[in-house]
Amino acid sequence: LAGRRTQLLKGLPATSTVEENAAAGVSVYTFNVTVSPLSSEGVAILPTIVNSNPLTEAFDIESKGDLEYRVVTTGNPVLDYETMPKSFDLQIFVEDTAGRTDLNILTVQITDKNERPVFRGNMAIQTVTIYVLEGTPPERIYQVDAADPENAELKYSLLPAPVPFLVLESGVIFSTKEFDYEEDPHCYVLNITVTDPDGLHSTKRVNINIINIDDESPYFTINQRIYRIPEEQSPGTVVANITAKDPDDEDFPSRLFYSIQSSNRYFSINPSTGVLQVTGRIDRDARPLWLQPNISVIVRVEDSPSGGHTSEMEITIIIDDINDNPPECNPSAFRKEANENTTSGIFLLDLRNYCKDIDVDPSNNRFDFTGLSGFGSNNFALDSTVSGRLVMTESIDLENPANLGVEVYSLTVRVQDIACPNYSNIIYIYIRIKPVNEFFPVFSNLSYEFNVPEVTAVGSSIGRVNARDKDWPPSAITYSIVAGGGTRDYTNFFWISPTTGDVKILGRLDYETTRKHILTVQASDQEKTATASVTVNVLDVNDEEPVCSPNFYSFQIPVSLAVGININGFRIECQDRDSDPRSFRYSINEGNVNNHFTFSPSAGSNTSRLILASRFDYESGLDTNWIYRLRVYITDDNLLSARDRTTHLIKTGTVTLSIRIIPNPTTVITTTPGFTVVTKRENLYSESAWYVPFVITLGSLLLLGLLGYLGFLLVMWVRTRCPPAGRADGAPLKIFFFSMCIFASVEKKKPKKEVVMTMTKLNTVFDGEARDPVTGKMYEFNTRSGARRWK
């Protein structure tokens, strides 16, 4: 056996897999070597890869001991799924000490491993820096290029997120705003991340620098825009020092030029320093400052004497006035009324609303009120000397016996200028106290609740409300419903007695429509009102009868219909607004001769089917009726207990069924009467077709005109043919024959009319029944010929 090939490699041939980029020493496949019992020393030539297809050194064999070996990666070269073959056939050879050999193949398949995407172009070798001019509108600024070793679709993202840039999934970087070098950061750092579908990603940095340009206008550095000076200032007096800066100059001194744009005779400005000063006389008492004490000046600053970027600012100068007018009140006498028991501290009159000082300056137009005096002045006071508000210090109750009744109080107040020379005037005030209705009606309860069965008779009283008034003398109280007294069908569904407060119903209550009515009842003493809530709970009563569809049905069935069949698929469905769907019971109380028909289920459901309960027997004479008129009763009480049925109402609905039994074809019914069918046709038109009578009338007029014209021609022709008047002999005879000729010619031209009336004798079986939609009367009909007759 020496030198002959024997099965020594156990587990081979085989196929195994290994992932690309596997490191050196990764186990690919494990197998064993089986040696001959004659071989005392085991393996002479260890398992060796003697060849590979395609050729490679990426695999080797290592011993694990006890004749167990494994194929491992060498890392040279590193396996790459994208650039190298996808499969290698390794030929493994072994020989034992007895000279036996074996050669088998291990197929190693390379599997793909997802690898990180890589950047290409400039971003692959350096940090990219992009320069953007300030003022550039949002636009595309750079295209990021990256690739995936697996050629997968890549997505791009940007960090940090709150920056004025965005990157599309295609890798295009866009700016999202117009940059301002003076307001925005001068540089941005963007981290661009490219990600493959499995989440592997790579990140590169992009620097963006903002380039400054001369695009800014100078701006004023002062915040104050309103200045105040007294009138009659001397020329040259400094009003304000106007300063400005140019953002484009940053920290360098700038050369700016100042000027006043608005026409002004009071002020001027130094073009180099920006000092605003008085140049003319300012008289507050002369026009136009007498009407408008504010002077507006438009100041302009430029960054070039020959033009360039400019800015303007409005400066307002307020001219102060002096006190030279006394306070005056209009009117100077006041008449007021106050209700009795007016709460102390309530003000009655605000004198400052009627008094003023025409001086413009607040320091010169202020005044106060002093010297309250007069009859009854102890019941009143001035809130303060500044406000001039007259208030009551004590409550006056005319119903108190200590009071003398209605009184009139006479008061005087002095209004005086605060600034010198302290001008003043006197104000006269007359106050009348009048009685009032002080108390509101009060209901005995805040809310009322009445429980009323829905079958309560219209006009019945359902409850009473009550209210009182503490005024003396007591006021007469009237009651009314101010809200909730109507329904959808009735404007005034409830009524309340104006004098007694009894509440009555004016319409029929319906639990199924409205279960609760909430009314707002008002009590009034002619001046004051109070309201209370009245809740009317409608109690449910079984007052609705079942309504079934269809309530009438007519059909025919063959005499040989099998027992237990749902007849014609007929199904009845019932509704009852105040009963449970399971509370219906079905019974046939009329017309069910020999009990051929029944309903299933007979109770417990709102739907039931008509069932044939027993066969028809006409041969033995048991059945003689060929038409059954069933009267079906549907009640809603079957689920009530015997005790409940004595206290609940039971309602019944009815359904009428007409069933015609059709005999077998061999059966002859001799009792069916014959009748004659006369076929007639009529032209009908709708009354709404206005043009039909119009066309008929117009055609008739044209026909009459044509006949008249023909008659005129006939008369003219006869006159031409008639003999002269002197030759009267034989004239009557000739006229007679002439007329007869005309009549004969007309008779020859008149066509003969034939009237044909078709009459057919039929033995008709009326196998259907229906209701006339116009008259509502019932009629029978034959389903084949269409013949009908009234019942």
C-alpha positions in Angstrom: 0.0 0.0 0.0 3.1 2.3 0.3 2.9 5.3 -2.1 -0.7 4.9 -2.9 -3.3 7.7 -2.2 -5.5 7.0 0.8 -8.1 9.1 2.7 -6.0 10.7 5.3 -7.4 14.2 5.4 -10.6 14.0 7.5 -13.0 16.9 6.8 -11.8 17.6 3.3 -12.7 18.5 0.7 -14.7 21.4 2.2 -15.7 25.1 1.7 -15.0 27.8 4.3 -15.3 31.6 4.5 -13.2 34.4 5.8 -13.9 38.1 6.1 -11.8 40.6 4.1 -9.1 42.6 6.0 -8.7 39.6 8.4 -5.5 40.0 10.5 -2.7 37.4 10.4 -3.4 34.2 12.3 -7.2 34.2 11.9 -8.5 30.6 11.7 -10.2 29.8 8.4 -10.8 26.0 8.7 -9.9 23.1 11.0 -9.4 19.4 9.9 -7.8 16.2 11.2 -5.3 13.7 9.8 -5.9 9.9 10.1 -2.8 7.8 10.0 -2.4 4.0 9.3 -2.1 1.6 12.2 1.1 0.4 10.5 2.6 3.9 10.8 4.4 3.9 14.1 5.7 7.5 13.9 2.6 9.2 12.5 2.9 11.9 9.8 5.9 12.0 7.6 5.0 15.1 5.7 2.8 17.6 7.6 -0.3 18.9 5.8 0.9 21.5 3.3 -0.7 23.9 0.8 1.1 22.7 -2.3 -0.9 24.9 -4.7 -3.7 27.4 -4.8 -6.0 28.7 -7.5 -5.5 31.6 -8.0 -2.0 31.6 -6.7 -1.7 33.3 -3.3 0.4 33.2 -0.1 -2.4 34.6 2.1 -3.0 31.2 3.8 -0.9 28.7 5.8 -1.5 25.6 7.9 -0.8 25.4 11.7 -0.9 22.3 13.9 -3.2 22.3 16.9 -1.8 19.0 18.3 -3.1 15.4 18.2 -3.1 15.3 14.4 -5.5 18.4 14.3 -4.6 21.2 12.0 -6.1 24.5 10.9 -5.8 26.8 7.9 -5.0 30.4 9.0 -4.5 33.8 7.3 -0.9 35.1 6.9 -1.8 38.7 6.4 0.5 38.8 3.4 -1.2 40.0 1.4 -4.2 41.4 3.3 -7.4 40.0 1.8 -9.4 42.7 -0.1 -12.9 41.8 -1.3 -13.0 44.7 -3.7 -9.6 44.2 -5.5 -8.8 40.5 -5.0 -10.5 37.3 -6.2 -13.6 36.3 -4.2 -12.6 32.6 -3.8 -9.4 30.5 -3.5 -9.0 26.7 -4.0 -6.2 25.5 -1.7 -4.7 22.0 -2.5 -3.6 20.4 0.8 -1.1 17.4 0.7 -0.2 15.0 3.6 1.9 11.8 3.8 2.2 9.4 6.8 5.3 7.3 7.8 3.8 4.3 6.0 4.0 6.1 2.7 0.3 6.7 2.3 -0.6 10.1 0.8 -3.7 12.2 0.4 -4.5 15.4 -1.6 -7.7 17.4 -1.1 -9.0 20.8 -1.8 -10.3 23.5 0.7 -12.3 26.3 -1.0 -12.0 29.6 0.9 -14.5 32.2 0.0 -13.8 35.9 0.8 -16.8 37.8 2.4 -17.3 41.5 2.1 -16.8 43.7 5.1 -18.2 47.2 5.2 -15.4 49.8 5.3 -15.3 53.4 6.1 -15.9 55.9 3.3 -12.8 58.0 2.4 -12.5 61.6 1.3 -11.0 62.4 -2.1 -9.4 65.4 -3.7 -8.0 68.2 -1.5 -9.9 67.1 1.6 -8.0 63.8 1.5 -4.6 65.4 1.9 -5.2 68.7 3.8 -7.6 70.9 5.7 -9.5 73.0 3.1 -9.9 76.7 3.7 -12.7 78.7 2.0 -12.9 82.5 1.7 -16.3 84.2 1.5 -16.8 88.0 1.0 -19.1 89.7 3.4 -22.4 90.7 1.7 -22.3 87.7 -0.6 -25.9 86.2 -0.8 -26.4 82.6 0.2 -24.9 80.3 -2.4 -23.0 77.2 -3.0 -19.4 77.5 -1.7 -17.8 74.0 -2.0 -18.3 70.5 -3.2 -17.1 67.7 -0.9 -15.9 64.6 -2.7 -15.8 61.2 -1.0 -16.1 57.5 -2.0 -17.1 54.2 -0.4 -15.0 51.1 -1.0 -18.3 49.2 -1.5 -19.6 51.8 -3.9 -22.5 52.4 -1.5 -24.5 55.7 -1.6 -23.1 58.2 0.9 -24.7 60.9 2.9 -23.1 64.1 4.2 -23.7 65.9 7.4 -22.4 69.0 9.2 -21.3 69.7 12.7 -21.8 71.9 14.6 -25.5 72.3 13.7 -26.1 76.0 14.7 -23.9 77.6 12.0 -25.0 79.5 9.0 -24.1 76.7 6.6 -25.6 73.5 5.5 -24.4 70.5 3.6 -26.7 68.5 1.3 -26.7 64.8 1.1 -24.9 65.1 -2.2 -21.9 66.8 -0.4 -22.6 70.4 -1.6 -21.9 73.0 1.1 -24.1 76.1 1.0 -24.1 79.3 3.0 -27.5 80.2 4.5 -27.1 83.9 5.1 -25.5 87.0 3.9 -22.5 87.6 6.2 -21.7 90.9 7.9 -18.0 91.2 8.9 -18.8 93.7 11.6 -21.6 91.6 13.2 -20.7 88.0 12.5 -17.7 85.9 13.5 -14.7 86.3 11.1 -14.2 82.6 10.7 -16.1 79.3 11.0 -14.9 75.7 11.5 -17.1 73.0 10.0 -16.7 69.3 10.6 -18.0 67.5 7.5 -19.0 63.9 8.1 -19.6 61.3 5.3 -21.6 58.2 6.3 -22.4 55.0 4.5 -25.7 53.1 4.8 -24.3 51.0 7.7 -23.4 54.0 9.8 -19.6 53.9 9.2 -18.3 57.4 8.8 -15.3 59.6 8.3 -14.9 63.3 9.3 -12.8 66.1 7.9 -12.5 69.8 8.9 -13.3 72.8 6.6 -12.3 76.3 7.6 -14.3 79.3 6.3 -13.0 82.8 6.6 -15.1 86.0 6.1 -13.4 88.8 4.1 -14.1 92.4 5.1 -15.2 95.0 2.5 -16.0 98.7 2.8 -19.8 98.5 2.9 -20.7 100.1 6.2 -22.2 103.5 6.9 -21.0 105.6 9.9 -23.2 105.4 13.0 -23.9 107.8 15.8 -22.5 106.9 19.2 -24.8 109.0 21.3 -28.0 107.6 22.7 -29.7 110.8 23.7 -31.9 112.3 21.0 -34.0 114.7 23.1 -32.6 117.8 24.7 -34.3 120.5 26.8 -33.3 124.2 27.0 -35.1 127.2 28.3 -36.2 129.9 26.0 -34.2 133.1 25.3 -30.8 131.4 25.3 -27.9 133.5 24.0 -26.3 132.6 20.6 -23.4 130.2 20.9 -24.9 128.2 23.7 -24.0 124.5 23.3 -27.1 122.3 23.0 -25.4 118.9 22.3 -22.1 117.3 21.2 -22.9 114.9 18.4 -20.4 112.0 17.9 -20.2 109.1 15.4 -18.0 106.2 14.2 -17.3 104.3 11.0 -17.4 100.4 11.4 -15.1 100.0 8.4 -12.3 101.8 10.2 -12.5 99.4 13.1 -10.2 100.7 15.8 -8.6 103.4 13.7 -9.6 107.1 13.9 -12.0 108.1 11.2 -12.5 111.3 9.3 -16.2 112.2 9.5 -18.2 115.3 8.4 -21.4 116.7 10.1 -24.2 118.8 8.7 -27.8 119.8 9.4 -30.2 118.8 6.6 -33.4 120.4 7.7 -34.0 124.1 7.3 -33.6 125.7 10.7 -33.0 129.3 12.0 -32.4 128.4 15.6 -29.3 126.0 15.5 -26.1 125.2 13.6 -23.5 122.4 13.9 -19.7 122.4 13.6 -18.8 120.2 10.5 -15.7 118.8 12.1 -16.6 118.4 15.8 -20.3 117.8 15.6 -21.1 120.5 18.3 -24.8 121.6 18.1 -25.3 125.2 19.3 -27.8 128.1 19.4 -27.6 130.6 16.6 -30.9 132.6 16.8 -33.3 134.0 19.3 -35.8 131.4 20.7 -39.1 133.0 21.9 -41.5 130.5 23.4 -44.4 133.0 23.5 -44.3 133.7 19.8 -45.5 131.5 16.9 -44.7 128.8 15.9 -43.3 127.8 19.3 -46.4 128.9 21.0 -48.3 126.0 19.3 -45.4 123.5 19.1 -42.5 123.8 21.6 -40.5 121.0 20.0 -37.8 121.7 17.4 -36.6 118.8 15.2 -33.2 118.9 13.6 -31.9 116.2 11.1 -28.2 115.8 11.6 -26.2 113.9 8.9 -22.7 112.3 9.2 -20.6 111.3 6.1 -17.4 109.3 5.8 -16.3 111.4 2.8 -16.5 115.1 2.0 -17.5 114.4 -1.6 -20.2 111.8 -0.7 -20.1 108.2 0.3 -21.8 106.3 3.1 -24.0 108.5 5.3 -26.3 108.2 8.3 -28.9 110.6 9.7 -30.4 111.1 13.1 -33.2 113.3 14.3 -32.5 115.5 17.3 -35.4 117.0 19.2 -35.0 120.2 21.3 -37.8 121.0 23.8 -38.2 124.6 24.7 -39.3 125.3 28.3 -41.9 127.9 29.1 -42.6 130.1 32.2 -45.7 130.4 34.3 -47.9 133.3 33.3 -51.5 131.9 33.4 -53.9 131.1 36.3 -55.9 127.8 36.5 -59.5 127.9 35.2 -62.4 125.5 35.5 -65.2 124.9 33.1 -67.9 124.9 34.4 -67.3 126.7 37.6 -70.5 125.2 39.3 -71.3 121.5 39.5 -74.6 119.6 40.3 -74.3 116.0 41.3 -76.6 113.2 42.6 -75.6 110.4 45.0 -77.6 107.4 45.9 -78.4 106.7 49.5 -76.2 104.3 51.3 -73.4 105.0 48.9 -70.2 103.4 50.3 -67.9 105.7 52.1 -64.8 106.4 50.1 -66.6 106.5 46.7 -65.6 109.6 44.8 -68.3 111.7 43.3 -66.5 114.3 41.2 -63.0 114.5 39.7 -62.4 118.3 39.6 -59.1 117.9 37.7 -61.0 116.8 34.7 -62.6 120.2 34.4 -59.7 122.4 35.4 -56.5 123.2 33.5 -53.6 125.7 33.3 -52.7 126.6 29.7 -49.0 127.0 30.5 -47.0 124.4 28.6 -44.3 123.7 31.1 -45.5 121.2 33.8 -43.7 123.2 36.5 -45.8 126.2 35.6 -49.2 124.5 34.9 -49.6 122.6 38.2 -52.3 123.5 40.7 -54.1 122.1 43.7 -57.5 122.1 45.4 -58.0 123.4 49.0 -60.6 125.0 51.3 -63.6 122.5 51.1 -66.4 124.2 53.1 -70.2 124.6 53.1 -73.4 123.0 54.4 -72.9 119.2 55.0 -69.2 119.4 54.2 -68.5 116.9 57.1 -70.0 114.1 54.9 -67.5 114.9 52.1 -63.7 115.4 51.7 -61.1 116.0 49.0 -59.1 112.8 48.3 -55.9 115.0 48.1 -55.1 118.6 47.2 -53.5 117.4 44.0 -56.2 115.1 42.6 -59.2 117.2 43.4 -61.4 114.1 43.8 -64.5 114.7 46.0 -65.4 111.6 48.0 -68.0 110.7 50.5 -66.7 110.2 54.1 -69.9 108.8 55.6 -72.7 106.6 54.1 -76.1 108.4 54.0 -79.1 106.0 54.5 -82.5 107.8 53.9 -84.3 104.9 55.4 -82.6 105.5 58.8 -85.0 107.5 61.0 -82.0 109.6 62.2 -81.8 111.1 58.7 -84.1 113.9 57.7 -84.7 112.4 54.2 -83.6 113.8 50.9 -81.2 116.8 51.3 -79.1 119.0 49.1 -75.5 119.9 50.2 -73.8 123.1 49.0 -70.0 123.0 49.0 -67.1 125.3 47.8 -63.6 124.5 46.8 -60.6 126.7 45.9 -58.3 125.9 42.9 -54.9 127.6 43.1 -51.7 127.7 41.0 -48.7 126.2 42.8 -46.1 128.4 41.0 -45.8 132.1 41.7 -47.8 134.3 41.4 -50.3 131.7 42.8 -53.4 132.5 40.7 -56.7 130.9 42.1 -60.5 130.5 41.4 -63.6 129.3 43.4 -65.6 126.2 42.4 -69.3 125.7 43.6 -70.7 122.1 44.1 -74.3 121.1 44.8 -75.0 117.4 45.8 -78.5 115.8 46.0 -79.1 112.5 47.8 -81.8 110.3 46.2 -83.4 107.1 47.5 -82.7 103.8 45.6 -83.9 100.3 45.5 -81.2 98.7 47.5 -82.0 95.0 47.7 -82.0 92.3 45.1 -84.7 89.6 45.1 -83.4 86.4 46.6 -84.7 82.9 45.7 -85.5 80.4 48.4 -83.1 78.0 46.7 -80.1 78.6 44.5 -81.3 75.9 42.1 -84.4 73.8 41.7 -84.8 70.3 40.3 -88.1 68.7 39.2 -88.6 65.1 38.0 -91.4 64.8 35.5 -92.5 61.6 33.6 -92.5 62.1 29.8 -96.2 61.3 29.6 -97.2 64.2 31.8 -100.2 66.0 30.3 -99.6 69.3 28.5 -100.5 72.2 30.8 -99.6 70.4 34.0 -97.8 72.2 36.8 -94.4 70.6 37.5 -93.1 72.8 40.4 -92.9 76.2 41.9 -90.1 78.7 42.6 -90.2 81.5 45.2 -88.2 84.7 45.8 -88.3 87.7 48.3 -87.2 91.3 48.3 -86.0 93.1 51.6 -86.8 96.6 50.3 -89.4 98.6 52.3 -92.0 99.0 51.2 -91.7 95.5 49.7 -91.5 95.5 45.9 -93.8 93.3 43.8 -91.8 90.4 42.3 -92.6 89.0 38.9 -91.2 85.8 37.5 -90.1 85.0 34.0 -88.0 82.4 32.1 -85.0 84.1 30.5 -83.1 81.1 29.1 -83.8 77.5 28.3 -87.5 77.8 27.9 -87.7 76.6 24.3 -86.9 73.6 22.3 -86.2 72.9 18.6 -90.0 72.6 17.9 -91.4 75.0 20.5 -90.3 78.5 21.1 -91.9 78.5 24.6 -91.9 74.9 25.8 -92.2 75.9 29.5 -94.3 78.7 31.1 -94.0 80.3 34.5 -96.7 82.2 36.3 -95.5 85.8 36.6 -97.1 86.1 40.1 -97.0 82.7 41.7 -93.9 81.2 40.2 -95.6 77.9 39.1 -93.8 76.2 36.2 -96.0 74.4 33.6 -95.2 72.5 30.4 -96.8 73.7 27.1 -95.7 70.7 25.0 -95.3 67.0 25.2 -92.1 65.8 26.9 -90.0 63.2 25.1 -87.3 61.3 27.0 -85.8 60.0 23.8 -85.3 63.5 22.3 -84.3 65.5 25.4 -83.7 63.9 28.8 -83.0 67.1 30.7 -84.1 70.7 30.3 -82.2 73.5 32.2 -84.1 76.7 32.6 -83.0 80.0 34.0 -85.8 81.7 35.9 -85.6 85.4 36.8 -87.2 87.3 39.6 -87.6 91.0 39.2 -88.7 93.9 41.4 -88.8 96.2 38.3 -85.3 97.4 39.0 -83.2 94.6 40.3 -83.2 91.0 39.2 -82.0 87.6 40.4 -81.8 84.3 38.6 -82.0 80.7 39.7 -81.4 77.5 37.8 -84.3 75.1 37.3 -83.5 71.5 36.1 -86.4 69.5 34.7 -85.4 65.8 34.6 -87.6 63.9 32.1 -88.3 60.4 33.4 -88.4 57.6 30.9 -91.7 55.9 30.1 -92.2 53.2 27.5 -94.3 55.3 25.2 -92.7 54.5 21.9 -94.0 51.6 19.7 -91.6 49.5 17.6 -91.2 50.7 14.0 -90.4 47.9 11.6 -89.1 47.9 8.0 -90.7 46.9 5.8 -94.1 47.5 7.3 -95.9 46.0 4.3 -94.6 43.4 1.9 -96.2 41.3 -0.9 -94.6 38.3 -2.6 -95.4 34.8 -3.9 -94.0 31.4 -3.2 -94.4 27.9 -4.8 -96.7 25.4 -3.1 -93.8 22.9 -2.9 -91.5 25.2 -0.9 -89.5 23.1 1.7 -90.2 23.5 5.4 -87.6 25.5 7.4 -86.7 27.8 4.4 -86.4 31.5 5.0 -89.2 32.6 2.7 -87.9 34.7 -0.2 -85.1 35.7 2.1 -87.6 38.0 3.9 -86.1 39.7 6.9 -87.8 42.2 9.2 -85.8 44.8 11.1 -87.3 46.9 14.0 -86.3 50.0 15.9 -87.6 51.3 19.2 -86.2 54.5 20.6 -87.0 53.5 24.3 -86.5 49.8 24.3 -83.5 47.5 24.2 -83.0 45.7 20.8 -83.3 42.4 22.7 -86.8 43.2 24.0 -88.7 42.5 20.8 -91.2 39.6 20.5 -92.8 38.5 17.2 -96.2 36.9 16.7 -98.6 36.3 13.8 -102.0 37.1 15.2 -104.1 37.2 12.0 -104.2 35.2 8.7 -101.8 32.4 9.7 -104.3 29.6 8.8 -103.0 26.1 9.8 -99.9 27.9 11.3 -97.8 27.5 8.1 -95.7 30.6 9.0 -93.5 31.6 11.9 -90.6 34.0 12.7 -87.1 33.0 13.8 -86.0 34.2 16.2 -89.4 34.8 17.8 -87.9 37.0 20.6 -84.7 38.6 21.8 -83.6 40.4 18.7 -84.5 43.5 16.6 -84.3 41.4 13.4 -86.2 38.2 12.5 -86.7 36.0 9.4 -90.0 34.6 8.0 -89.8 30.8 8.1 -92.1 28.2 6.5 -93.2 26.1 9.5 -95.2 23.3 7.8 -96.0 22.1 4.2 -99.1 23.1 2.3 -101.7 20.4 1.7 -104.3 21.3 -0.9 -104.8 17.7 -2.2 -106.4 16.4 0.9 -108.4 19.6 1.4 -106.6 20.7 4.6 -105.5 23.9 2.9 -108.0 25.9 0.8 -106.4 29.5 0.9 -104.1 30.4 -1.9 -103.6 34.0 -0.5 -102.5 34.6 3.1 -102.7 38.0 4.6 -100.6 37.9 7.8 -100.9 40.5 10.5 -97.6 40.4 12.5 -97.4 42.0 15.9 -94.1 43.2 17.4 -94.1 43.9 21.1 -91.3 45.3 23.3 -92.1 43.5 26.6 -90.7 40.0 26.3 -87.6 40.6 28.5 -89.6 42.2 31.3 -90.4 40.2 34.4 -94.0 39.6 35.4 -93.7 42.2 38.2 -92.2 44.8 35.8 -94.9 44.2 33.2 -97.5 45.4 35.7 -95.7 48.8 36.1 -94.4 49.3 32.6 -96.2 50.3 29.4 -96.2 47.7 26.6 -96.1 49.0 23.0 -96.9 47.0 19.9 -96.0 47.6 16.3 -97.6 45.9 13.3 -96.5 44.6 9.9 -98.7 43.3 7.1 -97.6 40.6 4.8 -99.4 39.4 1.7 -98.3 35.9 0.5 -99.6 34.2 -2.7 -99.2 30.5 -3.1 -98.3 29.5 -6.7 -99.6 26.0 -7.6 -97.6 23.4 -9.5 -97.8 23.7 -13.3 -100.3 20.8 -13.5 -102.7 22.4 -11.2 -105.6 24.1 -12.9 -107.4 26.9 -11.2 -110.9 27.3 -12.7 -112.0 30.1 -10.5 -109.8 32.7 -12.1 -112.0 35.1 -14.1 -111.1 36.2 -17.7 -110.7 39.7 -18.8 -110.2 41.7 -22.1 -107.0 43.6 -22.8 -107.5 46.7 -24.9 -104.3 48.2 -26.3 -104.4 52.0 -26.4 -101.7 54.6 -27.0 -101.8 58.2 -26.0 -99.3 61.1 -26.5 -98.5 62.6 -23.2 -96.4 65.6 -22.4 -95.4 67.3 -19.2 -97.2 70.5 -18.1 -93.8 72.0 -17.5 -93.1 71.7 -21.3 -94.4 75.2 -22.0 -93.3 75.1 -25.7 -95.8 72.2 -26.6 -99.0 74.4 -26.3 -97.1 77.3 -27.9 -96.1 75.2 -30.9 -99.7 73.8 -31.2 -101.3 77.2 -31.0 -98.8 78.6 -33.6 -99.5 75.7 -35.9 -103.3 76.1 -35.5 -103.0 79.8 -36.4 -101.0 79.0 -39.5 -103.4 76.3 -40.6 -106.4 78.7 -40.2 -104.6 81.3 -42.2 -103.9 78.8 -45.0 -107.5 77.6 -45.0 -108.8 81.2 -45.2 -106.5 81.9 -48.1 -107.6 78.7 -50.0 -111.3 79.8 -49.4 -110.6 83.2 -50.9 -109.0 81.6 -54.0 -112.1 79.3 -54.3 -114.5 82.2 -54.2 -112.6 84.0 -56.8 -112.5 81.0 -59.1 -116.3 80.4 -58.7 -117.0 84.0 -59.7 -114.9 83.7 -62.8 -116.8 80.5 -63.8 -120.4 81.6 -62.8 -122.7 82.7 -65.7 -123.7 86.4 -66.0 -126.5 87.7 -63.9 -128.8 88.3 -66.9 -128.7 84.6 -67.8 -130.7 83.2 -64.9 -132.1 80.2 -66.8 -130.9 76.9 -65.3 -128.5 78.7 -62.8 -129.7 76.9 -59.7 -129.2 73.5 -61.4 -125.8 74.4 -62.6 -124.7 75.6 -59.2 -126.0 72.4 -57.7 -124.1 70.2 -60.1 -121.1 72.5 -59.7 -121.2 72.0 -55.9 -121.7 68.3 -56.3 -118.6 68.0 -58.5 -116.6 69.9 -55.9 -117.9 67.7 -53.2 -117.3 64.5 -55.2 -113.7 65.6 -56.0 -113.1 66.3 -52.3 -114.6 63.0 -51.3 -112.3 61.2 -53.8 -109.3 62.8 -52.3 -110.2 62.1 -48.7 -108.4 59.0 -47.5 -110.3 56.3 -45.7 -109.4 55.7 -42.0 -109.4 52.3 -40.4 -109.6 51.8 -36.6 -108.2 48.6 -35.4 -108.7 47.6 -31.7 -106.7 44.6 -30.4 -108.6 42.6 -27.9 -107.1 39.6 -26.2 -108.8 37.2 -23.8 -106.5 36.1 -21.0 -107.0 34.0 -17.9 -105.0 36.1 -15.4 -103.6 35.1 -12.1 -102.9 38.1 -9.9 -99.8 37.0 -8.2 -98.5 40.3 -6.7 -99.7 43.1 -4.5 -98.5 46.6 -4.1 -99.6 50.1 -2.9 -100.2 53.0 -5.4 -97.7 55.7 -4.5 -100.2 58.5 -5.4 -103.5 57.4 -3.9 -102.1 55.1 -1.3 -104.7 52.4 -2.3 -103.8 48.7 -2.6 -103.9 46.9 -6.0 -103.1 43.4 -7.3 -101.0 42.7 -10.4 -99.8 39.9 -12.7 -96.0 39.8 -12.8 -95.9 38.6 -16.4 -98.6 40.6 -18.3 -98.6 43.6 -16.0 -102.5 43.5 -15.6 -103.8 45.3 -12.5 -107.0 45.6 -10.5 -107.9 47.5 -7.4 -108.5 45.6 -4.2 
